[in-house]
């Protein structure tokens, strides 16, 4: 699913697990039968959300463990 407009409420079906990468976390609410998560982060922040049929979980942002050498 790409390029959603403001006010859209798509429904996603899946069997076990879904990972969502959200580019504007402040504008997204994740709803599951057990719990809603809103907002999932500040405006314009990228977030990854793991969703199962029971719940949604915001994953920690990726943090590199080593510096990339210049060159």
PEJOSUL-V900131 format. One record per run of one state. SS is the DSSP state (@ for helix, = for strand, . for the rest). FROM is the first residue (numbers start at 1). LEN is the number of residues. If there is no record, write none. Layout:
ss = [SS | SS]
from = [FROM | FROM]
len = [LEN | LEN]
This chain:
ss = [. | = | . | @ | . | = | . | = | . | = | . | = | .]
from = [1 | 17 | 23 | 25 | 28 | 30 | 32 | 36 | 38 | 47 | 53 | 56 | 59]
len = [16 | 6 | 2 | 3 | 2 | 2 | 4 | 2 | 9 | 6 | 3 | 3 | 13]
